[in-house]
């Protein structure tokens, strides 16, 4: 399934009020004067620090299996 197919499938599974919220948000992305990207640029030092923290969490057994996490989120939001 392509990304487009998956997106359409998710939209079809959403209740009408949720689809309207997605449409309104998308419209704001294209009409906003300021960028919609909520992420601020970070430097190499911060990236390496975040990576070290993530590796430590995985070593400590605090990581999540991505497939399990995606399935849980999909079920929670009615996509699966």
C-alpha positions, 0 to 999 in steps of 0.5 A: 500500500502506498503512502497515498493509499494509506492516507486515503484509507485513514481519512475514509475510516475517520468520522466526519468531524475528524475529516473536517478538522484535517481539512481545516488544518490542511487549509491553514498550512497553505494559507498561513503566513508563517511556516507550519513546521513546529520544529526548530532547527537544532545543532549537531551537539543537540542531535548527538546528545539526543542520540546518546540518550535514545541509545541509553534508553534502548540499552535500559530496555525502555524502547518500544517495538515499532510494529507493536507501537504502530498497531496499538496506535492504529487500534486506538484511533480506529485505523485497524 
